[in-house]
Amino acid sequence: MNANKRRAIYETLQSLNPHPTTELEYATPFELLIAVMLSAQATDVSVNKAMRRMFPVANTPQKVWELGEAGVADYIKTIGLYRTKAKNVVATCRILLDQHGGEVPADREALESLPGVGRKTANVVLNTAFGQPTIAVDTHIFRVANRTGLAPGKDVRAVEAALEKFTPAEFRHDAHHWLILHGRYVCKARRPECWHCVIEPLCEFKPKTPPPEM
């Protein structure tokens, strides 16, 4: 895909959604960190439902630490892998209290050293909480980048590198938000909805999906 076509894709997505953001609900960097940690292999909807119950009770590292694993697990038991996630959340809170003054660090290495925090989670927090132009590649973005030809790659790190290389600087902060939403609602895994895709004329996916028969 050439540079002009890539720019046109981002300009089109920007025109429809000038200020995209995560669908996770949060009010502080800490709330975002916990929500993103819990969202692995779970939907944002399920995480939001659980956090609407937990955050009014515990939304700081100290309060979540005081809840303990059993307390956190009780709030998040509707979320997949909740026991492991509860353990990681509480351990992360202890590290934040002991090593970072109870604050979420705006540093990749420090974030990735937290239990249950990988590169994707760190990228989301750095981008959404701290305004850094990182690109977090999940399954939706991996699919859209490869299917459209925007930034092909064999694995998530390759796609992330390609997106960082080929995304014009002015779009880099918002790129992963546009792409994840596009993958979630239009360029779906089983059946991409090409018939109402705004970037369909620019997309290099050849077997365009026809609309379903009425």
FENGIVEN-V790901 format. One record per residue. N is the residue number from 1. RES is the residue in three letters. OMEGA is omega as a letter, one per 30 degrees, with the letter a starting at -180 (999 if undefined). Layout:
n=N res=RES omega=OMEGA
n=N res=RES omega=OMEGA
This chain:
n=1 res=MET omega=a
n=2 res=ASN omega=a
n=3 res=ALA omega=a
n=4 res=ASN omega=a
n=5 res=LYS omega=l
n=6 res=ARG omega=l
n=7 res=ARG omega=l
n=8 res=ALA omega=l
n=9 res=ILE omega=a
n=10 res=TYR omega=l
n=11 res=GLU omega=l
n=12 res=THR omega=l
n=13 res=LEU omega=l
n=14 res=GLN omega=a
n=15 res=SER omega=l
n=16 res=LEU omega=a
n=17 res=ASN omega=a
n=18 res=PRO omega=a
n=19 res=HIS omega=a
n=20 res=PRO omega=l
n=21 res=THR omega=l
n=22 res=THR omega=l
n=23 res=GLU omega=l
n=24 res=LEU omega=a
n=25 res=GLU omega=a
n=26 res=TYR omega=l
n=27 res=ALA omega=a
n=28 res=THR omega=l
n=29 res=PRO omega=l
n=30 res=PHE omega=l
n=31 res=GLU omega=l
n=32 res=LEU omega=l
n=33 res=LEU omega=a
n=34 res=ILE omega=a
n=35 res=ALA omega=a
n=36 res=VAL omega=l
n=37 res=MET omega=a
n=38 res=LEU omega=a
n=39 res=SER omega=l
n=40 res=ALA omega=a
n=41 res=GLN omega=l
n=42 res=ALA omega=l
n=43 res=THR omega=l
n=44 res=ASP omega=l
n=45 res=VAL omega=a
n=46 res=SER omega=l
n=47 res=VAL omega=l
n=48 res=ASN omega=l
n=49 res=LYS omega=a
n=50 res=ALA omega=a
n=51 res=MET omega=l
n=52 res=ARG omega=l
n=53 res=ARG omega=a
n=54 res=MET omega=a
n=55 res=PHE omega=l
n=56 res=PRO omega=a
n=57 res=VAL omega=a
n=58 res=ALA omega=a
n=59 res=ASN omega=l
n=60 res=THR omega=l
n=61 res=PRO omega=a
n=62 res=GLN omega=a
n=63 res=LYS omega=l
n=64 res=VAL omega=l
n=65 res=TRP omega=a
n=66 res=GLU omega=l
n=67 res=LEU omega=a
n=68 res=GLY omega=a
n=69 res=GLU omega=a
n=70 res=ALA omega=l
n=71 res=GLY omega=l
n=72 res=VAL omega=a
n=73 res=ALA omega=a
n=74 res=ASP omega=l
n=75 res=TYR omega=a
n=76 res=ILE omega=a
n=77 res=LYS omega=l
n=78 res=THR omega=a
n=79 res=ILE omega=a
n=80 res=GLY omega=l
n=81 res=LEU omega=a
n=82 res=TYR omega=a
n=83 res=ARG omega=l
n=84 res=THR omega=a
n=85 res=LYS omega=l
n=86 res=ALA omega=l
n=87 res=LYS omega=a
n=88 res=ASN omega=a
n=89 res=VAL omega=a
n=90 res=VAL omega=l
n=91 res=ALA omega=l
n=92 res=THR omega=l
n=93 res=CYS omega=l
n=94 res=ARG omega=l
n=95 res=ILE omega=l
n=96 res=LEU omega=l
n=97 res=LEU omega=a
n=98 res=ASP omega=a
n=99 res=GLN omega=a
n=100 res=HIS omega=l
n=101 res=GLY omega=l
n=102 res=GLY omega=a
n=103 res=GLU omega=l
n=104 res=VAL omega=a
n=105 res=PRO omega=l
n=106 res=ALA omega=a
n=107 res=ASP omega=a
n=108 res=ARG omega=a
n=109 res=GLU omega=l
n=110 res=ALA omega=l
n=111 res=LEU omega=a
n=112 res=GLU omega=l
n=113 res=SER omega=a
n=114 res=LEU omega=l
n=115 res=PRO omega=l
n=116 res=GLY omega=l
n=117 res=VAL omega=l
n=118 res=GLY omega=a
n=119 res=ARG omega=a
n=120 res=LYS omega=l
n=121 res=THR omega=l
n=122 res=ALA omega=l
n=123 res=ASN omega=l
n=124 res=VAL omega=a
n=125 res=VAL omega=l
n=126 res=LEU omega=a
n=127 res=ASN omega=a
n=128 res=THR omega=a
n=129 res=ALA omega=a
n=130 res=PHE omega=l
n=131 res=GLY omega=l
n=132 res=GLN omega=a
n=133 res=PRO omega=l
n=134 res=THR omega=l
n=135 res=ILE omega=a
n=136 res=ALA omega=a
n=137 res=VAL omega=l
n=138 res=ASP omega=a
n=139 res=THR omega=l
n=140 res=HIS omega=a
n=141 res=ILE omega=l
n=142 res=PHE omega=a
n=143 res=ARG omega=a
n=144 res=VAL omega=a
n=145 res=ALA omega=a
n=146 res=ASN omega=a
n=147 res=ARG omega=a
n=148 res=THR omega=a
n=149 res=GLY omega=a
n=150 res=LEU omega=a
n=151 res=ALA omega=a
n=152 res=PRO omega=l
n=153 res=GLY omega=a
n=154 res=LYS omega=l
n=155 res=ASP omega=a
n=156 res=VAL omega=l
n=157 res=ARG omega=l
n=158 res=ALA omega=l
n=159 res=VAL omega=l
n=160 res=GLU omega=l
n=161 res=ALA omega=l
n=162 res=ALA omega=l
n=163 res=LEU omega=l
n=164 res=GLU omega=a
n=165 res=LYS omega=a
n=166 res=PHE omega=a
n=167 res=THR omega=l
n=168 res=PRO omega=a
n=169 res=ALA omega=a
n=170 res=GLU omega=l
n=171 res=PHE omega=a
n=172 res=ARG omega=a
n=173 res=HIS omega=a
n=174 res=ASP omega=a
n=175 res=ALA omega=a
n=176 res=HIS omega=l
n=177 res=HIS omega=l
n=178 res=TRP omega=a
n=179 res=LEU omega=l
n=180 res=ILE omega=l
n=181 res=LEU omega=l
n=182 res=HIS omega=l
n=183 res=GLY omega=a
n=184 res=ARG omega=a
n=185 res=TYR omega=a
n=186 res=VAL omega=a
n=187 res=CYS omega=a
n=188 res=LYS omega=a
n=189 res=ALA omega=a
n=190 res=ARG omega=a
n=191 res=ARG omega=l
n=192 res=PRO omega=a
n=193 res=GLU omega=a
n=194 res=CYS omega=a
n=195 res=TRP omega=l
n=196 res=HIS omega=l
n=197 res=CYS omega=a
n=198 res=VAL omega=l
n=199 res=ILE omega=a
n=200 res=GLU omega=l
n=201 res=PRO omega=a
n=202 res=LEU omega=a
n=203 res=CYS omega=a
n=204 res=GLU omega=l
n=205 res=PHE omega=a
n=206 res=LYS omega=a
n=207 res=PRO omega=a
n=208 res=LYS omega=a
n=209 res=THR omega=l
n=210 res=PRO omega=l
n=211 res=PRO omega=l
n=212 res=PRO omega=l
n=213 res=GLU omega=l
n=214 res=MET omega=999
